[in-house]
Structures are given as structure tokens and as C-alpha cells.
Amino acid sequence: MSSHFAPRGPLPDADLRSATLIDADDVADLLGELGYPCDIREAAERIATIIDNDRQALVVARCEGRVCGLVALDFMYYLPLGTTTCRITALVVTPDAQGRGLGRQLLREAERRARAGGAARLELTSGSQRTDAHAFYRACGYGDGTVRFIKRLGAA
């Protein structure tokens, strides 16, 4: 992705809205930035899956006329606490928007939607190699949680 923004500095407040199928090309690009490449057709299928599930949300951020970030949410019942929790399953902004406040705007929107959805807490996972992201999350008030173990049951 090429840089479309003028001088680096804080971005104005983004237009945050629920993703639609028309966002498939931008979602595909953003997932590629996150390290999960997919084509437009696959992105459209993923968006449709989220739209059809009232326990999921996908928010895109438009800045200066183009989509430059997204956050995906999953609401689930959490047995140990006996309440709903909300997990951020993806958060990404374009490289030219990084460090300019958009990630914080997306996290605030995630928090707003989590509260509105009745979640008692908001959680996220981040790959152990993403040390810059870890510092960002800590700066935004997120604390270290549990260690996550994964056993792959297929290609995912």
C-alpha cells in the first residue's frame, strides 16, 4: 500500500462504521498487512459470515477518503465469570496511518461496542513476535493476561 496521507501527524477522527461487502478489497489488503493474506472473494465471504452473526462485528475506519484500518470483535459467553466477554480478533491499520492515533480510535470503538453488547471485559491476543503491538496495547491500558496455547486442527 502506498502512502496517501500528507505529512505525518495525528489523523483527524476517522469515520468508523460496520463493514459491508463493498469493503472486501480493503479488508483483503488490511488482512494482508496483518499477515493473513486473502483475496477479495475470501474477504467478502469473511465479511458475510460476520454480518450474518449477531455475536460478531467488523468495523472499518475511513481516513481522508479511504479505508485505513479495521477491528473485528467476537462476543462470547465466558463460563468462568458467568458473563459475556468480547475478544478483539483483529486490529490493523495501514503502515502510513500507524503512530497517528487511529489504533486508539479503533480500540475506543471496540470498547464502546463491547459495553453496548453487555460485555464485562475486552480482551485481545497478539503474536509473541509483535513487541511493538504489545507496547501499544499496554500504553492503551491493556494488561498482560494469560498465556495462550494453540493446537492446530487443520490449515488455520
ChimeraX attribute file (.defattr): number of C-alpha atoms within 10 A of each C-alpha:
attribute: neighborCount
match mode: 1-to-1
recipient: residues
	/A:1	9
	/A:2	7
	/A:3	9
	/A:4	13
	/A:5	13
	/A:6	9
	/A:7	8
	/A:8	11
	/A:9	11
	/A:10	12
	/A:11	17
	/A:12	11
	/A:13	13
	/A:14	20
	/A:15	15
	/A:16	18
	/A:17	13
	/A:18	15
	/A:19	22
	/A:20	16
	/A:21	16
	/A:22	11
	/A:23	16
	/A:24	21
	/A:25	17
	/A:26	19
	/A:27	30
	/A:28	21
	/A:29	22
	/A:30	26
	/A:31	20
	/A:32	14
	/A:33	15
	/A:34	14
	/A:35	9
	/A:36	10
	/A:37	15
	/A:38	17
	/A:39	14
	/A:40	18
	/A:41	13
	/A:42	15
	/A:43	21
	/A:44	20
	/A:45	13
	/A:46	18
	/A:47	21
	/A:48	15
	/A:49	13
	/A:50	19
	/A:51	17
	/A:52	11
	/A:53	10
	/A:54	10
	/A:55	13
	/A:56	18
	/A:57	23
	/A:58	23
	/A:59	21
	/A:60	27
	/A:61	23
	/A:62	17
	/A:63	19
	/A:64	14
	/A:65	10
	/A:66	14
	/A:67	21
	/A:68	24
	/A:69	28
	/A:70	27
	/A:71	23
	/A:72	20
	/A:73	24
	/A:74	20
	/A:75	19
	/A:76	14
	/A:77	12
	/A:78	13
	/A:79	9
	/A:80	6
	/A:81	9
	/A:82	9
	/A:83	13
	/A:84	18
	/A:85	21
	/A:86	26
	/A:87	20
	/A:88	22
	/A:89	16
	/A:90	17
	/A:91	23
	/A:92	23
	/A:93	24
	/A:94	19
	/A:95	14
	/A:96	16
	/A:97	21
	/A:98	16
	/A:99	15
	/A:100	15
	/A:101	16
	/A:102	25
	/A:103	23
	/A:104	15
	/A:105	17
	/A:106	23
	/A:107	18
	/A:108	13
	/A:109	16
	/A:110	23
	/A:111	19
	/A:112	11
	/A:113	17
	/A:114	23
	/A:115	15
	/A:116	9
	/A:117	14
	/A:118	13
	/A:119	19
	/A:120	14
	/A:121	13
	/A:122	20
	/A:123	16
	/A:124	15
	/A:125	15
	/A:126	15
	/A:127	9
	/A:128	8
	/A:129	8
	/A:130	9
	/A:131	11
	/A:132	8
	/A:133	15
	/A:134	18
	/A:135	11
	/A:136	14
	/A:137	18
	/A:138	11
	/A:139	11
	/A:140	13
	/A:141	8
	/A:142	14
	/A:143	11
	/A:144	12
	/A:145	9
	/A:146	7
	/A:147	6
	/A:148	8
	/A:149	6
	/A:150	5
	/A:151	5
	/A:152	7
	/A:153	6
	/A:154	5
	/A:155	4
	/A:156	4
